[in-house]
Amino acid sequence: MNTTFFTPFKLTSLALCVLLTACGGSDSSSNDTTPEPTPTPEPTPTSPTQGAINGPFSTGSVSEPAFVYYDLDTQAVLELSTEQAANDTAWDIAFKRSGIYLNQHSDNTVKAHATGNNSEFFNADGTAIAASFIAANADTELDDYLAVTTSDIPTDDSKFIGDVTSNIIEGFYDYNTTTHVVTAADSHYFITQSDDAFAKFRATDIVTAGRGIGQITFKTAYQGVGDVAFSAEQELVIDAALTCSGDVSHVYIDFDTNQEVTMADEWDINLPCVADKTAADFTINIADDAQALQDFDNSYDAIDPAAASFYEFQANSHTVKAFDNTPWYQYALNGGHLLWSQFDIYLIKTPSKVHKLQITSYYNADGVSGNISFRADEVTELAGEASN
């Protein structure tokens, strides 16, 4: 009975061998030629191509400008408010209209250096050659960009400049590092603006008290509302050592009346008292609702209130941007109001890397301004090499 049941399933040796081979047996003498499927390789990560253009990114309008914060490492825009950006270490460079800003956070202090690769765009006297700027575009200037390599990075770190934030009333005194003597910088004039009134002043004498200002002498000139020029200079002597005592924290000065006043009065500038209340600190602040400018060349005998916005007045704490010294654009080369990129190549140095930057356009496809486009890549050994 058992024999009858198994007979239909009995296999010869040859049939068994064929079956095993078809099932993928490991017999090395197999003649099966069926190809094995080729595994699909994992995609190889690629780096962005050097010279690719980023943007355009909208930086708002003239009436409502907006920041665009950019991380050079990730080559991405970061969505940050101005308050968030102040404490953020990820972004490296920011754009707002035609302004370029560098992160100055203590954990990500960014600096810039202009390579000056576009010298042929200027005459010997520094005048812009309009035809050169107008003829240039992102394609014609790509080779110059790709040619910048690590050999172009200055070994002198002082050639890299960051954005510097300081008080607008800075430079009113000179300090001799050898003798440690402080003297008034009496040729450095400052002009303050409050509403439509202006005051021009300079320090002419400083008497120190310990590490502070015991007494300071100003020469002041006032241009009140309706006046067409500054008045003749008047002298104003401030005894800061006498004022700084008790609960007094600052010495306040009003230029309209040309006298020292209290915090409760109308005032134009103040000098904070040092901690031990024996003198004033070597700092001059302007009021929150005022602005000022430095007139170290004594260029202004009067200020036109209607044109005050063109005088570059600054708030008390102001920032001198690295890109202010080497602007990336030329203005109105063809008689219009356009900005033309100089196609200069800037080296942007972060604490860990050096990138290169080239502004390619300030306009989008519809010609709307404030739409910034640029190239930005890590500087590498060979031109055209992808960023690491």
C-alpha atoms as a printed R data frame, in Angstrom:
    type eleno elety resid chain resno      x       y       z
1   ATOM     1    CA   MET     A     1  0.000   0.000   0.000
2   ATOM     2    CA   ASN     A     2  2.800   2.317   0.808
3   ATOM     3    CA   THR     A     3  4.549   1.488  -2.465
4   ATOM     4    CA   THR     A     4  1.443   2.236  -4.511
5   ATOM     5    CA   PHE     A     5  1.046   5.709  -2.855
6   ATOM     6    CA   PHE     A     6  4.591   6.954  -3.624
7   ATOM     7    CA   THR     A     7  5.020   5.575  -7.151
8   ATOM     8    CA   PRO     A     8  3.628   8.674  -9.029
9   ATOM     9    CA   PHE     A     9  6.171  10.934  -7.284
10  ATOM    10    CA   LYS     A    10  9.299   8.768  -7.752
11  ATOM    11    CA   LEU     A    11 12.160  10.838  -9.323
12  ATOM    12    CA   THR     A    12 15.081   9.558 -11.311
13  ATOM    13    CA   SER     A    13 18.571  10.817 -10.448
14  ATOM    14    CA   LEU     A    14 18.672  12.889 -13.639
15  ATOM    15    CA   ALA     A    15 15.306  14.512 -12.950
16  ATOM    16    CA   LEU     A    16 16.367  15.355  -9.408
17  ATOM    17    CA   CYS     A    17 19.516  17.012 -10.669
18  ATOM    18    CA   VAL     A    18 17.561  19.122 -13.152
19  ATOM    19    CA   LEU     A    19 15.085  20.162 -10.468
20  ATOM    20    CA   LEU     A    20 17.823  21.242  -8.093
21  ATOM    21    CA   THR     A    21 19.511  23.251 -10.811
22  ATOM    22    CA   ALA     A    22 16.281  25.054 -11.691
23  ATOM    23    CA   CYS     A    23 15.788  25.959  -8.067
24  ATOM    24    CA   GLY     A    24 19.114  27.634  -7.830
25  ATOM    25    CA   GLY     A    25 21.243  24.816  -6.503
26  ATOM    26    CA   SER     A    26 24.899  25.533  -5.898
27  ATOM    27    CA   ASP     A    27 26.317  22.811  -8.148
28  ATOM    28    CA   SER     A    28 29.341  24.450  -9.816
29  ATOM    29    CA   SER     A    29 28.907  22.270 -12.889
30  ATOM    30    CA   SER     A    30 25.507  23.806 -13.735
31  ATOM    31    CA   ASN     A    31 25.087  24.880 -17.372
32  ATOM    32    CA   ASP     A    32 22.223  27.306 -16.630
33  ATOM    33    CA   THR     A    33 22.892  30.646 -18.427
34  ATOM    34    CA   THR     A    34 19.985  32.664 -17.009
35  ATOM    35    CA   PRO     A    35 21.487  36.150 -16.154
36  ATOM    36    CA   GLU     A    36 21.370  37.294 -12.556
37  ATOM    37    CA   PRO     A    37 19.497  40.616 -12.086
38  ATOM    38    CA   THR     A    38 21.859  43.615 -11.719
39  ATOM    39    CA   PRO     A    39 21.387  45.456  -8.385
40  ATOM    40    CA   THR     A    40 20.258  49.075  -8.687
41  ATOM    41    CA   PRO     A    41 23.108  51.233  -7.296
42  ATOM    42    CA   GLU     A    42 22.393  53.768  -4.588
43  ATOM    43    CA   PRO     A    43 22.364  57.344  -5.985
44  ATOM    44    CA   THR     A    44 25.646  59.162  -5.391
45  ATOM    45    CA   PRO     A    45 25.171  62.471  -3.517
46  ATOM    46    CA   THR     A    46 26.154  65.424  -5.659
47  ATOM    47    CA   SER     A    47 27.352  68.872  -4.668
48  ATOM    48    CA   PRO     A    48 26.032  72.041  -6.255
49  ATOM    49    CA   THR     A    49 27.847  73.091  -9.402
50  ATOM    50    CA   GLN     A    50 30.177  76.030  -8.851
51  ATOM    51    CA   GLY     A    51 28.881  79.204 -10.416
52  ATOM    52    CA   ALA     A    52 25.189  78.322 -10.208
53  ATOM    53    CA   ILE     A    53 23.028  81.404  -9.657
54  ATOM    54    CA   ASN     A    54 20.878  81.644  -6.539
55  ATOM    55    CA   GLY     A    55 17.731  83.740  -6.665
56  ATOM    56    CA   PRO     A    56 16.205  86.096  -7.386
57  ATOM    57    CA   PHE     A    57 15.206  86.612  -3.738
58  ATOM    58    CA   SER     A    58 12.844  89.466  -2.944
59  ATOM    59    CA   THR     A    59 14.145  91.995  -0.406
60  ATOM    60    CA   GLY     A    60 10.925  93.955  -0.294
61  ATOM    61    CA   SER     A    61 10.118  97.395  -1.639
62  ATOM    62    CA   VAL     A    62 11.469 100.879  -0.966
63  ATOM    63    CA   SER     A    63  8.615 101.536   1.454
64  ATOM    64    CA   GLU     A    64  8.731  98.062   3.026
65  ATOM    65    CA   PRO     A    65 12.253  96.624   2.777
66  ATOM    66    CA   ALA     A    66 12.853  93.108   4.032
67  ATOM    67    CA   PHE     A    67 15.863  91.001   5.001
68  ATOM    68    CA   VAL     A    68 16.866  87.799   3.234
69  ATOM    69    CA   TYR     A    69 19.143  85.710   5.490
70  ATOM    70    CA   TYR     A    70 21.394  83.193   3.743
71  ATOM    71    CA   ASP     A    71 23.435  80.256   5.037
72  ATOM    72    CA   LEU     A    72 26.488  79.770   2.821
73  ATOM    73    CA   ASP     A    73 27.150  76.216   4.019
74  ATOM    74    CA   THR     A    74 23.712  74.867   3.151
75  ATOM    75    CA   GLN     A    75 23.156  77.355   0.320
76  ATOM    76    CA   ALA     A    76 19.687  78.077   1.643
77  ATOM    77    CA   VAL     A    77 17.579  81.030   2.719
78  ATOM    78    CA   LEU     A    78 16.643  80.989   6.408
79  ATOM    79    CA   GLU     A    79 13.231  82.293   7.423
80  ATOM    80    CA   LEU     A    80 14.069  84.571  10.361
81  ATOM    81    CA   SER     A    81 12.645  87.721  11.874
82  ATOM    82    CA   THR     A    82 15.114  90.529  12.586
83  ATOM    83    CA   GLU     A    83 14.789  89.717  16.283
84  ATOM    84    CA   GLN     A    84 15.600  86.046  15.668
85  ATOM    85    CA   ALA     A    85 18.465  86.891  13.334
86  ATOM    86    CA   ALA     A    86 20.147  89.032  15.991
87  ATOM    87    CA   ASN     A    87 20.830  85.885  18.038
88  ATOM    88    CA   ASP     A    88 21.047  83.323  15.241
89  ATOM    89    CA   THR     A    89 24.384  81.724  14.328
90  ATOM    90    CA   ALA     A    90 23.320  79.814  11.198
91  ATOM    91    CA   TRP     A    91 23.042  82.668   8.700
92  ATOM    92    CA   ASP     A    92 26.219  84.179   7.259
93  ATOM    93    CA   ILE     A    93 25.138  86.944   4.906
94  ATOM    94    CA   ALA     A    94 21.946  88.953   4.542
95  ATOM    95    CA   PHE     A    95 20.456  91.231   1.907
96  ATOM    96    CA   LYS     A    96 18.026  94.122   2.294
97  ATOM    97    CA   ARG     A    97 17.397  96.106  -0.870
98  ATOM    98    CA   SER     A    98 20.903  97.100  -2.062
99  ATOM    99    CA   GLY     A    99 22.491  96.553   1.372
100 ATOM   100    CA   ILE     A   100 24.600  93.507   2.235
101 ATOM   101    CA   TYR     A   101 25.074  92.536   5.880
102 ATOM   102    CA   LEU     A   102 27.425  90.079   7.587
103 ATOM   103    CA   ASN     A   103 26.567  88.115  10.722
104 ATOM   104    CA   GLN     A   104 28.513  89.477  13.697
105 ATOM   105    CA   HIS     A   105 27.386  86.982  16.331
106 ATOM   106    CA   SER     A   106 30.267  86.028  18.627
107 ATOM   107    CA   ASP     A   107 29.851  82.388  17.545
108 ATOM   108    CA   ASN     A   108 29.714  83.206  13.839
109 ATOM   109    CA   THR     A   109 31.620  86.384  13.079
110 ATOM   110    CA   VAL     A   110 31.692  86.801   9.302
111 ATOM   111    CA   LYS     A   111 34.095  89.054   7.378
112 ATOM   112    CA   ALA     A   112 34.567  89.986   3.724
113 ATOM   113    CA   HIS     A   113 37.380  90.885   1.339
114 ATOM   114    CA   ALA     A   114 36.959  92.346  -2.160
115 ATOM   115    CA   THR     A   115 39.331  90.699  -4.644
116 ATOM   116    CA   GLY     A   116 39.142  93.669  -7.040
117 ATOM   117    CA   ASN     A   117 39.046  91.332 -10.020
118 ATOM   118    CA   ASN     A   118 37.103  93.899 -12.068
119 ATOM   119    CA   SER     A   119 39.756  96.640 -12.306
120 ATOM   120    CA   GLU     A   120 39.244  96.821 -16.068
121 ATOM   121    CA   PHE     A   121 35.791  98.277 -15.389
122 ATOM   122    CA   PHE     A   122 37.423 101.518 -14.217
123 ATOM   123    CA   ASN     A   123 39.659 104.211 -15.661
124 ATOM   124    CA   ALA     A   124 43.022 105.003 -14.098
125 ATOM   125    CA   ASP     A   125 41.392 107.742 -12.013
126 ATOM   126    CA   GLY     A   126 38.797 105.305 -10.650
127 ATOM   127    CA   THR     A   127 35.950 106.496 -12.853
128 ATOM   128    CA   ALA     A   128 33.545 103.745 -13.887
129 ATOM   129    CA   ILE     A   129 33.589 102.821 -17.584
130 ATOM   130    CA   ALA     A   130 29.855 102.745 -18.261
131 ATOM   131    CA   ALA     A   131 30.116 100.632 -21.420
132 ATOM   132    CA   SER     A   132 31.984  97.896 -19.535
133 ATOM   133    CA   PHE     A   133 29.323  97.639 -16.858
134 ATOM   134    CA   ILE     A   134 26.436  97.730 -19.284
135 ATOM   135    CA   ALA     A   135 27.977  95.021 -21.485
136 ATOM   136    CA   ALA     A   136 28.740  92.703 -18.551
137 ATOM   137    CA   ASN     A   137 26.346  89.980 -17.455
138 ATOM   138    CA   ALA     A   138 26.358  86.778 -15.441
139 ATOM   139    CA   ASP     A   139 27.611  84.724 -18.406
140 ATOM   140    CA   THR     A   140 30.489  87.022 -19.386
141 ATOM   141    CA   GLU     A   141 31.748  87.177 -15.795
142 ATOM   142    CA   LEU     A   142 31.422  83.471 -14.947
143 ATOM   143    CA   ASP     A   143 34.990  82.553 -15.910
144 ATOM   144    CA   ASP     A   144 36.433  85.198 -13.584
145 ATOM   145    CA   TYR     A   145 34.321  83.773 -10.789
146 ATOM   146    CA   LEU     A   146 35.391  80.175 -11.414
147 ATOM   147    CA   ALA     A   147 39.041  81.244 -11.566
148 ATOM   148    CA   VAL     A   148 39.053  82.328  -7.908
149 ATOM   149    CA   THR     A   149 40.652  79.558  -5.825
150 ATOM   150    CA   THR     A   150 42.306  79.117  -2.444
151 ATOM   151    CA   SER     A   151 45.433  80.821  -3.793
152 ATOM   152    CA   ASP     A   152 43.430  84.073  -3.870
153 ATOM   153    CA   ILE     A   153 42.705  83.994  -0.125
154 ATOM   154    CA   PRO     A   154 44.834  86.682   1.597
155 ATOM   155    CA   THR     A   155 47.259  85.396   4.200
156 ATOM   156    CA   ASP     A   156 46.884  88.723   6.009
157 ATOM   157    CA   ASP     A   157 43.693  88.289   8.017
158 ATOM   158    CA   SER     A   158 43.366  92.062   8.479
159 ATOM   159    CA   LYS     A   159 42.261  92.298   4.849
160 ATOM   160    CA   PHE     A   160 38.962  90.714   5.890
161 ATOM   161    CA   ILE     A   161 36.546  93.292   7.323
162 ATOM   162    CA   GLY     A   162 33.349  92.720   9.259
163 ATOM   163    CA   ASP     A   163 30.361  94.935   9.921
164 ATOM   164    CA   VAL     A   164 31.278  97.224  12.822
165 ATOM   165    CA   THR     A   165 28.595  98.535  15.174
166 ATOM   166    CA   SER     A   166 29.434 101.560  17.297
167 ATOM   167    CA   ASN     A   167 28.145 104.923  18.493
168 ATOM   168    CA   ILE     A   168 27.779 107.608  15.847
169 ATOM   169    CA   ILE     A   169 29.515 110.083  18.187
170 ATOM   170    CA   GLU     A   170 32.834 108.278  18.088
171 ATOM   171    CA   GLY     A   171 36.244 109.837  17.545
172 ATOM   172    CA   PHE     A   172 35.778 112.963  19.675
173 ATOM   173    CA   TYR     A   173 39.068 112.261  21.462
174 ATOM   174    CA   ASP     A   174 42.547 110.899  20.725
175 ATOM   175    CA   TYR     A   175 44.420 108.458  22.942
176 ATOM   176    CA   ASN     A   176 48.212 108.192  22.917
177 ATOM   177    CA   THR     A   177 49.062 104.545  23.558
178 ATOM   178    CA   THR     A   178 52.616 105.438  24.578
179 ATOM   179    CA   THR     A   179 51.967 108.268  27.028
180 ATOM   180    CA   HIS     A   180 48.378 107.190  27.862
181 ATOM   181    CA   VAL     A   181 47.305 110.818  27.509
182 ATOM   182    CA   VAL     A   182 43.813 111.666  26.211
183 ATOM   183    CA   THR     A   183 43.308 114.843  24.179
184 ATOM   184    CA   ALA     A   184 40.304 116.324  22.412
185 ATOM   185    CA   ALA     A   185 40.068 115.641  18.660
186 ATOM   186    CA   ASP     A   186 39.099 119.248  18.034
187 ATOM   187    CA   SER     A   187 38.926 118.892  14.241
188 ATOM   188    CA   HIS     A   188 36.267 116.181  14.437
189 ATOM   189    CA   TYR     A   189 32.865 117.840  14.109
190 ATOM   190    CA   PHE     A   190 29.521 116.148  14.689
191 ATOM   191    CA   ILE     A   191 26.058 117.294  13.618
192 ATOM   192    CA   THR     A   192 22.903 116.218  15.423
193 ATOM   193    CA   GLN     A   193 19.374 116.345  14.042
194 ATOM   194    CA   SER     A   194 16.247 116.532  16.156
195 ATOM   195    CA   ASP     A   195 13.065 117.292  14.225
196 ATOM   196    CA   ASP     A   196 14.058 120.208  11.958
197 ATOM   197    CA   ALA     A   197 16.727 121.619  14.280
198 ATOM   198    CA   PHE     A   198 20.427 120.876  13.922
199 ATOM   199    CA   ALA     A   199 23.471 121.368  16.124
200 ATOM   200    CA   LYS     A   200 27.130 121.168  15.177
201 ATOM   201    CA   PHE     A   201 29.679 120.526  17.908
202 ATOM   202    CA   ARG     A   202 33.210 119.354  18.674
203 ATOM   203    CA   ALA     A   203 35.231 118.700  21.794
204 ATOM   204    CA   THR     A   204 38.116 121.157  22.182
205 ATOM   205    CA   ASP     A   205 39.518 120.205  25.583
206 ATOM   206    CA   ILE     A   206 39.353 117.205  27.923
207 ATOM   207    CA   VAL     A   207 40.609 117.017  31.499
208 ATOM   208    CA   THR     A   208 40.712 113.456  32.758
209 ATOM   209    CA   ALA     A   209 39.789 112.276  36.242
210 ATOM   210    CA   GLY     A   210 41.080 108.785  36.893
211 ATOM   211    CA   ARG     A   211 39.911 106.702  33.926
212 ATOM   212    CA   GLY     A   212 37.071 109.075  33.031
213 ATOM   213    CA   ILE     A   213 36.333 112.595  31.842
214 ATOM   214    CA   GLY     A   214 36.497 115.104  34.682
215 ATOM   215    CA   GLN     A   215 35.835 118.126  32.516
216 ATOM   216    CA   ILE     A   216 35.108 118.531  28.818
217 ATOM   217    CA   THR     A   217 34.866 121.691  26.724
218 ATOM   218    CA   PHE     A   218 32.690 121.847  23.623
219 ATOM   219    CA   LYS     A   219 32.343 124.374  20.832
220 ATOM   220    CA   THR     A   220 28.730 124.333  19.620
221 ATOM   221    CA   ALA     A   221 26.779 125.961  16.793
222 ATOM   222    CA   TYR     A   222 22.993 125.782  16.502
223 ATOM   223    CA   GLN     A   223 20.673 125.883  13.485
224 ATOM   224    CA   GLY     A   224 17.132 126.175  14.761
225 ATOM   225    CA   VAL     A   225 13.876 125.705  12.879
226 ATOM   226    CA   GLY     A   226 13.717 128.338  10.144
227 ATOM   227    CA   ASP     A   227 17.437 129.148  10.329
228 ATOM   228    CA   VAL     A   228 19.376 128.903   7.087
229 ATOM   229    CA   ALA     A   229 22.814 128.211   8.603
230 ATOM   230    CA   PHE     A   230 24.593 127.350  11.823
231 ATOM   231    CA   SER     A   231 25.161 130.178  14.277
232 ATOM   232    CA   ALA     A   232 28.624 131.252  15.377
233 ATOM   233    CA   GLU     A   233 30.342 128.794  17.713
234 ATOM   234    CA   GLN     A   234 29.807 129.100  21.446
235 ATOM   235    CA   GLU     A   235 31.869 127.531  24.191
236 ATOM   236    CA   LEU     A   236 30.325 125.126  26.663
237 ATOM   237    CA   VAL     A   237 32.313 123.770  29.611
238 ATOM   238    CA   ILE     A   238 30.918 120.679  31.372
239 ATOM   239    CA   ASP     A   239 32.171 119.655  34.821
240 ATOM   240    CA   ALA     A   240 31.310 115.972  34.671
241 ATOM   241    CA   ALA     A   241 33.170 115.124  37.894
242 ATOM   242    CA   LEU     A   242 30.863 117.493  39.762
243 ATOM   243    CA   THR     A   243 27.655 116.275  38.121
244 ATOM   244    CA   CYS     A   244 28.350 112.547  38.438
245 ATOM   245    CA   SER     A   245 27.395 111.917  42.041
246 ATOM   246    CA   GLY     A   246 24.589 110.360  44.049
247 ATOM   247    CA   ASP     A   247 21.723 109.100  41.902
248 ATOM   248    CA   VAL     A   248 22.902 110.861  38.737
249 ATOM   249    CA   SER     A   249 23.736 108.342  36.014
250 ATOM   250    CA   HIS     A   250 24.355 110.649  33.035
251 ATOM   251    CA   VAL     A   251 25.422 114.191  32.195
252 ATOM   252    CA   TYR     A   252 22.821 115.757  29.861
253 ATOM   253    CA   ILE     A   253 23.429 118.629  27.412
254 ATOM   254    CA   ASP     A   254 20.957 120.743  25.437
255 ATOM   255    CA   PHE     A   255 22.333 122.533  22.362
256 ATOM   256    CA   ASP     A   256 19.334 124.835  21.960
257 ATOM   257    CA   THR     A   257 20.087 126.553  25.257
258 ATOM   258    CA   ASN     A   258 23.784 125.592  25.141
259 ATOM   259    CA   GLN     A   259 23.870 124.346  28.711
260 ATOM   260    CA   GLU     A   260 23.881 121.283  30.918
261 ATOM   261    CA   VAL     A   261 20.374 120.081  31.822
262 ATOM   262    CA   THR     A   262 18.723 117.183  33.640
263 ATOM   263    CA   MET     A   263 17.202 113.997  32.262
264 ATOM   264    CA   ALA     A   264 13.718 115.521  32.692
265 ATOM   265    CA   ASP     A   265 14.569 118.391  30.321
266 ATOM   266    CA   GLU     A   266 14.908 118.448  26.559
267 ATOM   267    CA   TRP     A   267 18.422 117.255  25.758
268 ATOM   268    CA   ASP     A   268 20.524 116.376  22.708
269 ATOM   269    CA   ILE     A   269 23.501 114.374  23.988
270 ATOM   270    CA   ASN     A   270 24.556 112.665  27.209
271 ATOM   271    CA   LEU     A   271 27.710 111.245  28.756
272 ATOM   272    CA   PRO     A   272 27.225 108.247  31.093
273 ATOM   273    CA   CYS     A   273 28.912 108.441  34.491
274 ATOM   274    CA   VAL     A   274 31.545 105.870  35.410
275 ATOM   275    CA   ALA     A   275 30.625 103.255  38.011
276 ATOM   276    CA   ASP     A   276 32.148 105.011  41.004
277 ATOM   277    CA   LYS     A   277 30.485 108.332  40.067
278 ATOM   278    CA   THR     A   278 33.761 110.280  39.963
279 ATOM   279    CA   ALA     A   279 33.709 111.233  36.263
280 ATOM   280    CA   ALA     A   280 32.001 110.641  32.916
281 ATOM   281    CA   ASP     A   281 32.780 107.736  30.644
282 ATOM   282    CA   PHE     A   282 34.504 108.283  27.281
283 ATOM   283    CA   THR     A   283 31.174 107.887  25.490
284 ATOM   284    CA   ILE     A   284 28.713 110.367  24.004
285 ATOM   285    CA   ASN     A   285 25.159 109.289  23.168
286 ATOM   286    CA   ILE     A   286 22.447 111.115  21.258
287 ATOM   287    CA   ALA     A   287 18.759 111.027  22.185
288 ATOM   288    CA   ASP     A   288 16.618 108.126  20.981
289 ATOM   289    CA   ASP     A   289 14.580 110.397  18.714
290 ATOM   290    CA   ALA     A   290 17.672 112.124  17.268
291 ATOM   291    CA   GLN     A   291 20.217 111.287  14.596
292 ATOM   292    CA   ALA     A   292 23.746 112.451  13.898
293 ATOM   293    CA   LEU     A   293 26.526 112.401  11.346
294 ATOM   294    CA   GLN     A   294 30.286 112.785  11.461
295 ATOM   295    CA   ASP     A   295 31.662 115.882   9.722
296 ATOM   296    CA   PHE     A   296 35.385 115.347  10.268
297 ATOM   297    CA   ASP     A   297 36.207 117.484   7.217
298 ATOM   298    CA   ASN     A   298 34.084 120.391   8.490
299 ATOM   299    CA   SER     A   299 32.138 120.336   5.224
300 ATOM   300    CA   TYR     A   300 28.767 121.720   6.328
301 ATOM   301    CA   ASP     A   301 28.008 125.328   7.187
302 ATOM   302    CA   ALA     A   302 24.294 124.558   7.052
303 ATOM   303    CA   ILE     A   303 21.870 121.654   6.669
304 ATOM   304    CA   ASP     A   304 18.910 121.793   4.309
305 ATOM   305    CA   PRO     A   305 15.994 120.266   6.286
306 ATOM   306    CA   ALA     A   306 14.228 119.278   3.061
307 ATOM   307    CA   ALA     A   307 17.258 117.213   2.024
308 ATOM   308    CA   ALA     A   308 18.183 115.852   5.449
309 ATOM   309    CA   SER     A   309 17.514 112.261   4.358
310 ATOM   310    CA   PHE     A   310 20.386 112.515   1.881
311 ATOM   311    CA   TYR     A   311 23.001 113.523   4.483
312 ATOM   312    CA   GLU     A   312 23.393 109.996   5.882
313 ATOM   313    CA   PHE     A   313 22.328 110.806   9.424
314 ATOM   314    CA   GLN     A   314 22.543 107.773  11.692
315 ATOM   315    CA   ALA     A   315 20.916 106.654  14.932
316 ATOM   316    CA   ASN     A   316 22.991 106.542  18.102
317 ATOM   317    CA   SER     A   317 24.093 102.938  17.607
318 ATOM   318    CA   HIS     A   318 24.873 102.420  13.951
319 ATOM   319    CA   THR     A   319 26.622  99.849  11.807
320 ATOM   320    CA   VAL     A   320 29.285 100.517   9.224
321 ATOM   321    CA   LYS     A   321 28.937  97.609   6.824
322 ATOM   322    CA   ALA     A   322 31.968  95.990   5.213
323 ATOM   323    CA   PHE     A   323 30.244  96.374   1.843
324 ATOM   324    CA   ASP     A   324 29.926 100.139   2.374
325 ATOM   325    CA   ASN     A   325 33.649 100.453   1.659
326 ATOM   326    CA   THR     A   326 33.482  98.444  -1.552
327 ATOM   327    CA   PRO     A   327 29.925  98.700  -2.930
328 ATOM   328    CA   TRP     A   328 28.878  95.892  -5.239
329 ATOM   329    CA   TYR     A   329 27.110  98.212  -7.718
330 ATOM   330    CA   GLN     A   330 27.312 101.376  -9.794
331 ATOM   331    CA   TYR     A   331 24.284 103.663 -10.078
332 ATOM   332    CA   ALA     A   332 22.700 105.432 -13.073
333 ATOM   333    CA   LEU     A   333 25.421 104.629 -15.593
334 ATOM   334    CA   ASN     A   334 23.127 105.205 -18.552
335 ATOM   335    CA   GLY     A   335 21.269 108.206 -17.181
336 ATOM   336    CA   GLY     A   336 18.501 106.133 -15.610
337 ATOM   337    CA   HIS     A   337 18.043 104.936 -12.048
338 ATOM   338    CA   LEU     A   338 19.299 101.381 -12.403
339 ATOM   339    CA   LEU     A   339 21.902  99.592 -10.299
340 ATOM   340    CA   TRP     A   340 24.595  97.810 -12.283
341 ATOM   341    CA   SER     A   341 26.597  95.024 -10.691
342 ATOM   342    CA   GLN     A   342 30.354  95.542 -10.657
343 ATOM   343    CA   PHE     A   343 30.733  91.742 -10.772
344 ATOM   344    CA   ASP     A   344 33.486  92.032  -8.204
345 ATOM   345    CA   ILE     A   345 34.202  88.754  -6.421
346 ATOM   346    CA   TYR     A   346 34.145  88.889  -2.638
347 ATOM   347    CA   LEU     A   347 35.691  86.373  -0.292
348 ATOM   348    CA   ILE     A   348 33.386  85.747   2.659
349 ATOM   349    CA   LYS     A   349 35.201  84.288   5.664
350 ATOM   350    CA   THR     A   350 33.303  82.410   8.372
351 ATOM   351    CA   PRO     A   351 34.994  80.837  11.417
352 ATOM   352    CA   SER     A   352 35.427  77.558   9.501
353 ATOM   353    CA   LYS     A   353 35.456  78.265   5.752
354 ATOM   354    CA   VAL     A   354 35.982  80.829   3.017
355 ATOM   355    CA   HIS     A   355 33.320  81.285   0.345
356 ATOM   356    CA   LYS     A   356 33.269  83.457  -2.739
357 ATOM   357    CA   LEU     A   357 30.382  85.712  -3.692
358 ATOM   358    CA   GLN     A   358 29.424  87.539  -6.879
359 ATOM   359    CA   ILE     A   359 26.253  89.608  -7.219
360 ATOM   360    CA   THR     A   360 24.750  88.957 -10.637
361 ATOM   361    CA   SER     A   361 21.532  91.014 -10.628
362 ATOM   362    CA   TYR     A   362 19.304  93.328  -8.600
363 ATOM   363    CA   TYR     A   363 16.177  92.756 -10.715
364 ATOM   364    CA   ASN     A   364 13.803  89.900 -11.444
365 ATOM   365    CA   ALA     A   365 12.601  88.858 -14.911
366 ATOM   366    CA   ASP     A   366 10.013  91.664 -14.876
367 ATOM   367    CA   GLY     A   367 12.629  94.301 -14.051
368 ATOM   368    CA   VAL     A   368 11.416  94.821 -10.474
369 ATOM   369    CA   SER     A   369 14.192  96.067  -8.199
370 ATOM   370    CA   GLY     A   370 15.148  94.589  -4.851
371 ATOM   371    CA   ASN     A   371 15.298  91.047  -6.236
372 ATOM   372    CA   ILE     A   372 18.843  89.912  -5.568
373 ATOM   373    CA   SER     A   373 20.614  87.117  -7.459
374 ATOM   374    CA   PHE     A   374 24.140  85.920  -6.753
375 ATOM   375    CA   ARG     A   375 26.689  83.151  -6.956
376 ATOM   376    CA   ALA     A   376 28.152  81.741  -3.739
377 ATOM   377    CA   ASP     A   377 30.418  78.709  -3.324
378 ATOM   378    CA   GLU     A   378 33.111  77.478  -1.002
379 ATOM   379    CA   VAL     A   379 36.525  78.419  -2.351
380 ATOM   380    CA   THR     A   380 38.328  75.301  -3.566
381 ATOM   381    CA   GLU     A   381 41.768  74.407  -4.889
382 ATOM   382    CA   LEU     A   382 40.805  74.160  -8.545
383 ATOM   383    CA   ALA     A   383 38.488  76.337 -10.589
384 ATOM   384    CA   GLY     A   384 35.174  74.610 -11.184
385 ATOM   385    CA   GLU     A   385 35.714  72.034  -8.426
386 ATOM   386    CA   ALA     A   386 32.546  71.293  -6.483
387 ATOM   387    CA   SER     A   387 32.264  72.427  -2.901
388 ATOM   388    CA   ASN     A   388 33.083  69.889  -0.230
